[in-house]
Amino acid sequence: MEKLKSVFFESITSNKIVYTLLIAMSYTAILFSLFNPILELFNKQDLIILTVYVLFFLSILIIGYIFRPPLPPPPPPTKGLFQGINQSESLLAWPRPNEMKKLCSTITDSKNKPVILVGLSGDGKSVLVNSLVKPFLLANDWHIFSFNNYDSFKANLLTDLLKEYKDIDEGQLLYANLLGIKKEDKILFVFDQFEQFLSSNLKNDIDNNEKRIWFRNFLNSSLQYPNVRHLIIVRKEWYYDLRFLAEFVPPPINTFYLKGFKIDENKGGIIVLKSNLKAVIKNRKTATLVFNDLFDHGVISPLKAQIVGLMLENIAKDEGEITREYYWQLGGIDGIIRSYFDAYLRAAPNRDIALQVMFSLSVITKMRSKLTISHISDITHNPQKDVTKCITFLVNEGLVLQSEAGRYELAHDYLAEQLHEISGTELDPVERDNIIFFRDEMQKIGEELDITKHTPDRKKIIFSDYFMIVLAITLIARLLAPVYGIDWGWFNILAQYQSKRFGFDTLYLPVFISHLAWSIYVTLLYRRLFSIIKEERISKILSKYVVLSCTLCVLAAVFIPYCWMLSIGIGGLVVGFKFYRLSKIKGLPSISIEYFKSTGGKTMLNVSVVIIIGLVTIYYINNTNISKNIFEYYQATSYFMSIVMTYYMLAVRPIHITKKATTKMLGLIDRGKVRLKRLNITINK
C-alpha cells in the first residue's frame, strides 16, 4: 500500500501528470462504455454516477503507475581486481619492470635528441611513464616537467619553470631560448599525448607554422644543456607527423616502441592476468578462452584486458560462474567491451546527454578535446545544469578528467575511438551531425559560438502560460457545468439527447480530453522552442499567433462541441505552417531547410485530414434530422476520435516538444547563425 501511495503521488507531481489525466479520462470513457449496459439494468442513477467516478480514479492510478517517474539509474560497475579505464590505478595489477628499466636507461643515456615513446592506443604508454618512470626518476633527483595540454603551451611551460627557477629569462624563453636554469640539474621534459599538438597543427597557416618553429627551436636550445632530456609520447600512427622536427627525430629503429603483453615477455603481467581472470570468472575453461581471445596479433592490450576483466568481474558477482555458453551469449570480447560503455551510460543521470557529452569530447580527429562545461553545453545544445550532472558523474567514475582552467577531457584515447562507433549507432543522426558541426565551428572561430541558450524570456513564458491557465479553467468549467446547474444546451443542437445524470457533460468529455492535450502541446512547443529562438518581427508574431490560434479554436469548441475536430485541424495547420516558416531563417544549411520543410509539410498534411473529417461532421449534423440513434453513434465516434487525437499528441511529443526534440531543432536553427557569424569574421579579417 505504501509503495502504491508513493508511486501515485510521485506521478501526479511529475511532469507526466498531464498525460496521466488525459489517458485516464480516455480509459474512463472506454471502461464506462463497457459497464454501462450492465449498470442500466439496475436503473440506479447514484450507482451509475459512483461507478463513473470510481473508474475515473482507478484509471488515474493505473496510468499513473504506467507513467511513474523513471527508476534511479543502476550503479556503475564496481572496481576490484580490474580497474577499467583508470590510469592512476590500472598498473597496480600490471607490473612492467623490464619496460620501466629500459625506458629510464634510454632517457638517461640520450643526448642531443629527444626520446620518442611510440605505441598503439591502450598499450599503456602514459601509465608506464606516470606510474613507474616518473617516480623512479624523481627518487633519483630528476626535475620533471610534464605537459599534455598544448593550447597555451608556451605560457604553461614558462609558468612551471618559474615555479622552480626564479632566474629564468622570460623574454628569452618566449623566443624558445632556455636560459637561467642550473646546468648541473637533471631535467626531464615529458610531452604526453603529443598527437594532440600534432592534430591541432595540421593546418598550414602562419599561427601553426610559428608553433612548430617555436617547439623545434626550444628543443635545439634546451638540448645544449648536458643534463636536459626530452620524452615525447605519441601514438604509433602519428609518428611520421613528427617530421617537422627534422634532425631531432630519431629513425624508427631507434624509437622506444611499447607493445602490449606477449607470452614470452612481461611474464609477471601475464601471470597476474591469468590469475585474476580465473578468480573472477570462476571457470577455468572460460578463463582460458577469454585469455586467448584477448590476444590480437600475438599481443594483449592492457587497457582492453582491464575493461573486459572489470565487466566479467561485475557480471560474475550477479550471475555467479561464467560458462563458455554464457560468455558467447555476452558477445565475446567485443560484446563485453560494448557492455562496459553501455553500463556507464545507463548509470549516468541522463544516458542521451552523457553520450553527447563524451562524443563532443572526442569528435575532433577521434581524439581527446579539452572543453569547458559551457563549451559542451553550446555544442550539444543541452542546459548547463544537465551537462554538469553528467560531467560530474563521468569524472567521479574516471572516464573524464578535469584539467586546468575548468576544462574536461576523456580519460583515454581508447574512449574516443570507441565512442565514434557507439555514437554512430545510438545517437540520432541529426544530433550527431549537430555536435560535429558545432565542434568544428568552435575550432574555426576561436571557441566563441553564438548559440541559442535555454533561458526563455520570462515575459514570453507568462504570455503562453496565461493562455494555458485560462483555457484549462474554461475547459474544466465547461465539463463540470451540470454540477453547478449550468445548461449549455442552447449552444448545442445535440444536447437534447445526452444523459444528465452523471455529474458532468458527457457530450463534452471527448472534447475536453483532446483539447486539453492540444493546449498543453502548444504551450510546451512555444515555451521550449518558439519563445527562445531569435526571429524577425513577422516570425515572432506568427509564433505568438500559434498560441492565440489554439486558444480561439479551443474556445470555439466550448460553445459548439461538434466543431472540435475542425478546430484542432485549423490550429494544427498554423503549427505546421510555423514549422515550415522556420526553413526561411537566413543562413540555414540545406539539411536544416529540408528538416523544417518536411516537419511542417507532414504536420499540415496530417491535420488536413482532420479538417476534412471535421467539416464532414459539421455538414452532416447541420443537414440531418438528429435522432437518438444518430446521437449515440456520433457520441461513440467522438470518444473514439478523441482517443485517437490524444494519442496523436503523445505520438508527436518525442518529435516536436520533448527537450531532446527541441534541442535538436535548436541545433539545426543555430547552424545558420554560426555560419553567418563565421563568414562575417572572415570578411572582417
C-alpha positions in Angstrom: 0.0 0.0 0.0 2.8 2.4 0.9 4.5 1.6 -2.4 1.3 2.3 -4.4 0.8 5.6 -2.5 4.4 6.6 -3.3 4.0 5.8 -7.0 0.7 7.7 -7.2 1.9 10.9 -5.6 5.3 10.8 -7.4 3.4 10.5 -10.6 1.0 13.4 -10.1 3.8 15.7 -9.1 5.9 14.8 -12.0 5.8 16.4 -15.4 3.8 13.5 -16.7 0.7 14.5 -14.7 -1.0 15.9 -17.8 -0.7 12.8 -19.8 -1.7 10.7 -16.8 -5.0 12.7 -16.6 -5.6 12.7 -20.3 -5.2 9.0 -20.8 -7.1 8.3 -17.5 -10.1 10.1 -19.0 -9.8 8.1 -22.2 -9.8 4.8 -20.3 -12.7 6.0 -18.2 -14.8 6.5 -21.3 -13.9 3.1 -22.6 -14.5 1.3 -19.4 -17.7 3.1 -18.8 -19.0 2.2 -22.2 -18.4 -1.5 -21.4 -20.0 -1.4 -18.0 -22.9 1.0 -18.8 -25.3 -1.7 -20.3 -24.9 -3.8 -17.2 -25.5 -0.9 -14.8 -28.5 0.3 -16.8 -30.2 -3.0 -15.7 -30.2 -1.8 -12.1 -31.6 1.6 -13.2 -30.0 3.3 -10.2 -28.7 6.7 -11.0 -26.5 7.0 -7.9 -24.8 3.7 -8.6 -24.0 4.7 -12.2 -22.5 8.1 -11.1 -20.5 6.4 -8.4 -19.2 3.9 -10.9 -18.1 6.6 -13.3 -16.0 8.3 -10.6 -14.5 5.0 -9.4 -13.5 4.1 -12.9 -12.0 7.5 -13.4 -9.8 7.4 -10.3 -8.9 3.8 -11.0 -7.7 4.9 -14.4 -5.6 7.6 -12.9 -3.9 5.0 -10.6 -3.3 2.6 -13.5 -2.0 5.2 -15.9 -0.1 6.9 -13.0 1.7 3.7 -12.5 2.5 3.3 -16.2 3.8 6.9 -16.3 5.5 6.8 -12.9 8.9 8.6 -12.7 11.8 6.6 -14.0 13.6 4.4 -11.5 17.0 5.8 -10.4 19.8 4.7 -12.7 21.6 1.4 -11.8 25.0 1.8 -10.1 28.1 1.8 -12.3 30.5 -1.2 -12.4 32.3 -1.8 -9.2 36.1 -1.8 -9.4 38.0 -4.7 -7.9 40.8 -6.8 -9.3 40.3 -5.0 -12.6 40.2 -1.2 -12.8 38.9 -0.5 -16.3 39.9 2.9 -17.7 41.8 4.2 -14.6 45.3 5.4 -15.4 46.2 6.1 -11.8 45.5 2.5 -10.6 45.5 0.2 -13.6 49.2 -0.5 -13.4 48.9 -1.9 -9.9 47.9 -5.2 -11.3 50.2 -5.0 -14.4 53.8 -5.0 -13.3 56.2 -3.9 -16.2 59.6 -3.6 -14.5 61.5 -4.5 -17.6 60.0 -1.8 -19.7 60.4 0.7 -16.9 64.2 -0.1 -16.6 64.8 0.1 -20.3 62.9 3.4 -20.8 64.7 5.0 -17.8 68.0 3.9 -19.1 67.2 5.2 -22.6 66.2 8.6 -21.2 69.4 8.8 -19.0 71.7 7.9 -21.9 70.0 10.1 -24.6 71.8 13.2 -25.7 71.2 15.8 -28.4 67.9 14.1 -29.4 64.6 13.5 -27.6 63.4 10.0 -26.7 60.3 9.1 -28.7 57.9 6.6 -26.9 55.6 5.1 -29.5 52.8 2.6 -29.2 49.2 1.9 -30.0 46.3 3.4 -28.1 45.7 1.3 -24.9 49.1 -0.3 -24.7 49.9 1.6 -21.6 52.4 4.4 -22.6 51.1 7.1 -20.3 50.5 4.7 -17.4 54.1 3.3 -17.7 55.6 6.8 -17.6 53.3 8.3 -14.9 53.2 5.3 -12.6 56.7 3.9 -12.9 59.2 6.0 -14.8 58.4 9.4 -13.1 58.6 8.0 -9.5 61.9 6.3 -10.3 63.5 9.4 -11.8 62.1 11.7 -9.1 63.7 9.4 -6.5 67.0 9.9 -8.3 66.9 13.7 -8.1 65.4 14.5 -11.5 63.3 17.6 -12.1 60.3 16.6 -14.2 58.0 19.0 -16.2 55.1 17.3 -17.8 52.7 18.6 -20.4 49.6 17.2 -22.2 47.7 20.4 -23.0 49.1 22.3 -25.9 46.5 25.1 -26.2 48.7 27.5 -24.3 51.9 25.5 -24.4 54.4 28.4 -24.1 52.6 30.0 -21.2 52.2 26.8 -19.3 55.9 25.8 -19.8 57.0 29.2 -18.6 54.8 29.1 -15.5 56.0 25.7 -14.5 59.7 26.7 -14.9 59.3 29.9 -13.0 58.0 28.0 -10.0 61.3 26.2 -9.6 63.8 28.6 -11.4 63.4 32.2 -10.4 66.3 33.3 -12.6 64.7 32.1 -15.9 64.9 34.8 -18.6 61.2 35.1 -19.5 62.0 37.2 -22.6 64.4 34.7 -24.0 62.1 31.8 -23.3 59.4 33.4 -25.3 61.8 33.0 -28.2 62.5 29.4 -27.3 65.9 30.1 -25.6 66.2 28.3 -22.3 68.4 30.5 -20.1 68.7 30.7 -16.4 68.5 27.0 -15.3 71.2 25.3 -13.4 73.5 23.3 -15.7 74.1 20.6 -13.0 70.3 19.9 -12.6 68.9 16.8 -14.2 65.7 17.9 -16.0 63.2 15.9 -18.0 60.5 17.5 -20.1 57.7 15.0 -20.8 55.4 15.8 -23.7 52.5 13.3 -23.3 49.7 12.8 -25.8 51.8 14.7 -28.3 49.4 13.7 -31.1 47.2 16.5 -29.6 49.8 19.0 -30.6 50.2 17.4 -34.0 46.5 17.3 -34.7 46.0 20.9 -33.7 48.8 22.0 -36.0 47.8 20.1 -39.2 46.7 23.3 -41.0 49.5 25.0 -42.9 48.8 28.6 -41.7 51.0 31.2 -40.1 50.0 30.6 -36.5 50.6 26.9 -36.7 53.9 27.2 -38.5 55.0 29.5 -35.7 54.1 26.9 -33.1 56.1 24.2 -34.9 59.1 26.5 -35.3 59.0 27.6 -31.7 58.9 24.0 -30.5 61.8 23.0 -32.7 63.8 26.0 -31.5 63.0 25.1 -27.9 64.4 21.6 -28.4 67.5 23.0 -30.1 68.1 25.5 -27.2 67.4 23.1 -24.3 69.4 20.2 -25.8 72.5 22.3 -25.4 72.4 21.6 -21.7 74.1 18.3 -20.9 71.6 17.2 -18.3 68.3 18.2 -20.1 66.3 15.3 -21.6 63.0 15.2 -23.6 60.5 12.4 -23.8 57.8 12.7 -26.5 54.9 10.2 -26.1 52.9 9.7 -29.3 50.6 7.1 -30.8 52.2 5.0 -33.5 50.1 6.3 -36.4 51.3 9.9 -35.7 55.0 9.1 -35.7 55.6 10.4 -39.2 53.9 13.7 -38.4 57.0 14.4 -36.2 59.0 15.1 -39.4 58.7 18.9 -38.8 61.3 18.3 -36.0 63.8 17.3 -38.8 67.2 16.2 -37.3 65.7 15.9 -33.8 63.6 12.9 -34.7 65.5 9.6 -34.4 64.9 6.9 -37.1 62.1 4.4 -36.3 64.6 1.7 -35.3 65.9 4.0 -32.5 62.4 4.9 -31.1 61.2 3.2 -27.9 58.3 1.1 -29.1 56.0 -0.1 -26.3 53.8 -3.1 -27.2 51.1 -4.9 -25.3 51.9 -8.1 -23.3 53.4 -11.1 -25.1 53.6 -14.5 -23.7 57.3 -14.7 -23.9 57.8 -11.3 -22.3 56.3 -9.5 -19.3 55.8 -12.8 -17.6 54.7 -11.0 -14.4 51.8 -9.2 -16.2 50.7 -12.4 -18.0 50.7 -14.4 -14.7 48.7 -11.7 -12.9 46.1 -11.5 -15.8 45.6 -15.3 -15.9 45.2 -15.4 -12.1 42.7 -12.6 -12.0 40.6 -13.9 -14.9 40.3 -17.3 -13.1 39.4 -15.6 -9.8 36.5 -13.5 -11.3 35.1 -16.0 -13.9 35.2 -19.0 -11.5 35.5 -21.3 -14.5 39.0 -22.4 -15.7 38.0 -23.3 -19.3 36.1 -20.0 -19.8 39.1 -18.1 -18.3 41.4 -19.7 -20.7 39.1 -18.9 -23.6 38.8 -15.3 -22.6 42.6 -15.1 -22.2 43.2 -16.4 -25.7 40.5 -14.2 -27.2 42.3 -11.1 -25.7 45.3 -11.7 -27.9 45.4 -9.6 -31.1 48.3 -10.4 -33.4 50.0 -12.1 -30.6 49.7 -9.1 -28.2 47.3 -8.3 -25.3 46.3 -4.7 -24.9 46.5 -3.9 -21.1 43.6 -1.5 -21.3 41.4 -3.9 -23.2 42.1 -6.6 -20.7 41.2 -4.2 -17.8 37.9 -3.3 -19.4 37.0 -7.0 -20.2 38.1 -8.1 -16.7 36.1 -5.4 -15.0 32.9 -6.3 -16.8 33.3 -10.0 -16.3 34.0 -9.4 -12.6 30.8 -7.4 -12.2 28.7 -9.9 -14.2 30.1 -12.8 -12.1 29.0 -11.0 -8.9 25.4 -11.1 -10.1 25.3 -14.3 -12.2 27.9 -16.5 -10.5 30.1 -18.7 -12.6 30.5 -17.6 -16.2 30.3 -20.7 -18.5 31.6 -20.8 -22.1 28.0 -20.7 -23.4 27.2 -17.6 -21.3 30.4 -15.9 -22.5 29.3 -16.3 -26.1 25.8 -15.0 -25.2 27.6 -11.9 -23.9 29.0 -11.4 -27.4 32.6 -12.4 -26.7 35.3 -9.8 -26.2 33.6 -7.2 -28.5 30.2 -7.6 -26.8 31.7 -7.3 -23.3 33.6 -4.1 -24.3 30.4 -2.6 -25.7 28.6 -3.6 -22.4 31.3 -1.7 -20.5 30.4 1.6 -22.2 26.7 0.8 -22.0 26.9 0.2 -18.3 28.3 3.6 -17.6 25.8 5.3 -19.9 22.9 3.6 -18.2 24.3 4.6 -14.8 24.6 8.3 -15.9 22.0 10.8 -14.8 20.8 11.1 -18.4 22.0 8.5 -20.9 21.5 10.6 -24.0 23.2 13.7 -22.6 26.1 11.6 -21.2 26.7 10.1 -24.7 26.5 13.5 -26.3 29.0 14.9 -23.7 31.5 12.1 -24.3 31.1 12.3 -28.1 31.7 16.1 -28.1 34.9 15.5 -26.2 36.1 13.1 -28.9 34.7 14.4 -32.1 37.9 16.1 -33.4 40.0 13.5 -35.2 38.7 10.9 -32.8 41.0 12.2 -30.0 40.5 13.9 -26.7 39.5 17.5 -26.7 39.7 19.8 -23.7 36.4 21.7 -23.3 34.6 23.6 -20.5 31.1 22.8 -19.4 29.9 26.0 -21.2 31.6 24.7 -24.5 29.9 21.3 -24.2 26.5 22.9 -23.4 26.9 25.1 -26.6 28.0 22.2 -28.7 25.2 19.8 -27.6 22.5 22.5 -27.0 21.8 21.0 -23.6 21.2 23.1 -20.5 24.4 23.6 -18.5 22.8 22.1 -15.3 22.1 18.8 -17.1 25.6 18.8 -18.7 27.2 19.5 -15.3 25.4 16.5 -13.7 26.7 14.1 -16.4 30.2 15.6 -16.3 30.3 15.2 -12.5 29.3 11.6 -12.8 31.8 10.8 -15.5 34.6 12.5 -13.6 33.8 10.5 -10.4 33.9 7.3 -12.5 37.2 8.1 -14.0 36.0 8.3 -17.7 36.5 12.1 -17.9 39.4 14.1 -16.3 39.3 17.7 -15.2 42.3 19.6 -16.2 43.4 23.2 -15.6 41.0 26.2 -16.0 37.9 24.1 -15.6 38.4 22.1 -18.8 37.5 18.5 -19.2 38.8 15.6 -21.4 38.3 11.9 -21.9 40.5 9.8 -19.7 41.9 7.9 -22.6 42.2 7.9 -26.4 40.7 4.5 -26.5 37.4 6.0 -25.2 37.4 8.4 -28.2 37.9 5.6 -30.7 35.1 3.5 -29.2 32.7 6.5 -28.8 32.8 7.2 -32.5 31.5 3.7 -33.2 28.9 3.8 -30.4 27.6 7.3 -31.3 27.1 6.2 -34.9 24.6 3.5 -33.8 23.0 5.3 -30.8 22.9 9.0 -31.5 20.2 10.4 -33.6 21.9 11.2 -37.0 20.8 14.9 -36.7 22.1 15.2 -33.2 25.4 13.6 -34.2 25.8 15.9 -37.2 24.9 18.9 -35.0 27.7 18.0 -32.5 30.2 17.5 -35.3 29.3 20.8 -36.9 29.4 23.0 -33.8 32.6 21.4 -32.5 34.2 22.1 -35.9 32.9 25.7 -35.9 34.1 26.3 -32.4 37.6 25.3 -33.5 37.4 27.6 -36.6 36.2 30.8 -34.9 38.1 30.8 -31.7 35.7 28.8 -29.4 33.1 31.5 -29.2 29.7 30.4 -30.6 26.5 32.4 -30.9 24.2 29.7 -29.5 20.5 29.9 -28.5 20.5 29.4 -24.7 17.9 27.6 -22.7 16.9 30.8 -21.0 13.4 31.7 -22.3 12.2 35.3 -21.9 10.1 35.4 -18.8 7.6 37.7 -20.4 7.1 35.3 -23.3 6.6 32.4 -20.9 4.0 34.3 -19.0 2.2 35.0 -22.3 1.8 31.3 -23.1 1.1 30.3 -19.5 -1.7 32.8 -19.2 -3.4 31.4 -22.2 -2.9 27.8 -20.8 -4.4 28.7 -17.4 -7.4 30.5 -18.9 -8.0 27.5 -21.3 -7.6 24.9 -18.5 -10.1 26.7 -16.2 -12.5 27.2 -19.1 -12.4 23.6 -20.2 -12.9 22.2 -16.7 -15.7 24.7 -16.0 -17.4 23.6 -19.3 -17.0 19.9 -18.4 -18.4 20.2 -14.9 -21.2 22.7 -15.8 -24.0 20.3 -15.0 -22.7 20.0 -11.4 -23.4 23.7 -11.0 -26.7 23.6 -12.8 -25.4 25.4 -15.9 -27.1 24.2 -19.2 -25.1 24.7 -22.4 -27.8 23.2 -24.5 -28.7 26.5 -26.1 -25.3 26.4 -27.9 -25.6 22.7 -29.0 -28.3 21.1 -31.0 -27.2 17.6 -29.8 -27.6 18.4 -26.1 -31.2 17.4 -26.0 -30.3 13.7 -26.3 -27.4 13.4 -23.8 -27.9 12.0 -20.3 -27.8 14.5 -17.5 -27.3 12.0 -14.7 -23.5 11.7 -14.5 -22.4 15.0 -12.9 -20.5 16.2 -16.0 -21.2 16.9 -19.6 -20.8 13.6 -21.3 -21.0 15.2 -24.8 -18.1 17.5 -23.9 -15.9 14.8 -22.3 -14.1 13.8 -25.6 -13.7 17.5 -26.5 -12.2 18.1 -23.1 -9.7 15.3 -23.3 -8.4 16.1 -26.8 -8.4 19.9 -26.4 -6.6 19.8 -23.1 -3.9 17.7 -24.8 -3.8 20.2 -27.7 -3.5 23.2 -25.3 -0.6 21.6 -23.4 1.2 20.6 -26.6 1.1 24.2 -28.0 2.1 25.7 -24.7 5.2 23.4 -24.4 6.1 24.0 -28.0 6.0 27.7 -27.5 7.9 27.6 -24.2 10.7 25.3 -25.3 11.2 26.4 -28.9 9.4 29.4 -30.3 9.9 31.6 -27.2 13.7 31.3 -27.2 14.8 31.5 -30.8 15.6 34.9 -32.3 13.4 35.7 -35.2 12.3 38.7 -37.3 9.3 40.6 -36.3 6.8 38.9 -38.6 8.0 35.4 -37.5 7.7 36.4 -33.8 4.1 37.5 -34.5 3.4 34.1 -36.1 4.9 32.3 -33.1 2.5 34.1 -30.8 -0.3 33.5 -33.2 0.3 29.8 -32.8 -0.8 30.2 -29.1 -3.6 32.6 -30.0 -4.9 30.4 -32.7 -5.0 27.4 -30.3 -6.9 29.5 -27.8 -9.5 30.6 -30.3 -10.0 27.1 -31.6 -10.5 25.7 -28.1 -12.9 28.4 -27.2 -14.9 27.8 -30.3 -15.5 24.2 -29.3 -16.6 25.3 -25.8 -19.7 26.7 -27.4 -20.1 24.4 -30.4 -18.7 20.9 -29.3 -19.2 19.2 -32.6 -16.7 21.5 -34.3 -13.9 20.3 -32.1 -12.1 18.3 -34.8 -12.2 21.2 -37.2 -10.8 23.5 -34.6 -7.8 21.1 -33.9 -7.2 20.9 -37.6 -7.1 24.6 -38.1 -4.8 25.1 -35.1 -2.6 22.3 -36.3 -2.4 23.9 -39.7 -1.0 27.1 -38.1 1.6 25.0 -36.3 2.6 23.2 -39.5 2.9 26.5 -41.3 5.1 27.8 -38.5 7.4 24.9 -38.7 7.6 25.4 -42.5 8.4 29.1 -41.9 11.5 28.1 -39.8 13.1 26.9 -43.1 13.1 30.5 -44.2 15.5 31.7 -41.5 18.6 33.3 -43.0 21.7 31.3 -43.4 20.3 27.8 -42.8 22.2 24.9 -44.4 20.3 22.6 -46.7 19.8 19.9 -44.1 18.0 22.4 -41.8 15.9 23.7 -44.6 14.8 20.2 -45.6 14.1 19.2 -42.0 11.8 22.1 -41.2 10.1 21.9 -44.6 9.5 18.2 -44.1 8.2 18.6 -40.5 5.9 21.5 -41.5 4.7 19.7 -44.6 3.9 16.5 -42.8 2.1 18.3 -40.0 -0.1 20.3 -42.4 -0.9 17.2 -44.4 -1.9 15.2 -41.3 -4.2 18.0 -39.9 -5.7 18.5 -43.4 -7.3 15.0 -42.9 -8.6 16.1 -39.5 -10.0 19.3 -41.1 -11.9 17.2 -43.7 -13.4 14.9 -41.1 -14.4 18.0 -39.0 -16.1 19.7 -42.0 -18.0 16.5 -42.9 -19.1 16.2 -39.3 -20.4 19.7 -39.1 -22.2 19.4 -42.5 -23.8 16.1 -41.5 -25.1 17.4 -38.2 -26.5 20.6 -39.7 -28.2 18.8 -42.6 -29.6 15.7 -40.9 -32.6 15.2 -38.7 -30.9 14.1 -35.5 -32.4 11.1 -33.7 -31.3 9.4 -30.6 -29.6 6.6 -32.6 -27.7 9.1 -34.6 -26.7 11.0 -31.5 -25.4 7.8 -29.8 -23.4 6.9 -33.0 -21.9 10.4 -33.0 -21.1 10.3 -29.3 -19.3 6.9 -29.7 -17.4 8.2 -32.7 -16.4 11.3 -30.8 -15.0 9.2 -27.9 -13.0 7.1 -30.4 -11.7 10.2 -32.3 -10.8 11.9 -29.0 -8.7 9.0 -28.0 -7.1 8.9 -31.5 -6.3 12.6 -31.4 -5.0 12.4 -27.8 -2.6 9.6 -28.7 -1.6 11.5 -31.8 -0.5 14.3 -29.4 1.5 11.8 -27.5 3.0 10.4 -30.7 4.3 13.7 -32.0 5.6 14.7 -28.5 9.0 13.0 -29.0 9.3 14.7 -32.4 8.2 18.2 -31.5 8.1 19.1 -27.8 10.4 16.9 -25.7 13.6 18.6 -24.5 15.5 16.2 -26.8 13.4 17.2 -29.8 13.7 20.9 -29.2 17.4 20.6 -28.6 17.8 19.0 -32.0 15.8 21.7 -33.7 17.7 24.5 -31.9 20.9 23.0 -33.2 19.5 23.0 -36.8 18.5 26.6 -36.4 21.8 27.7 -34.9 23.8 26.1 -37.8 22.8 29.1 -39.9 23.5 31.6 -37.2 27.0 30.2 -36.6 27.8 30.0 -40.3 26.8 33.7 -40.8 29.0 34.7 -37.8 32.0 32.8 -39.2 31.5 34.4 -42.6 31.4 37.9 -41.0 34.5 37.2 -39.0 36.3 36.1 -42.2 35.2 39.1 -44.1 36.2 41.5 -41.3 39.7 39.8 -41.1 
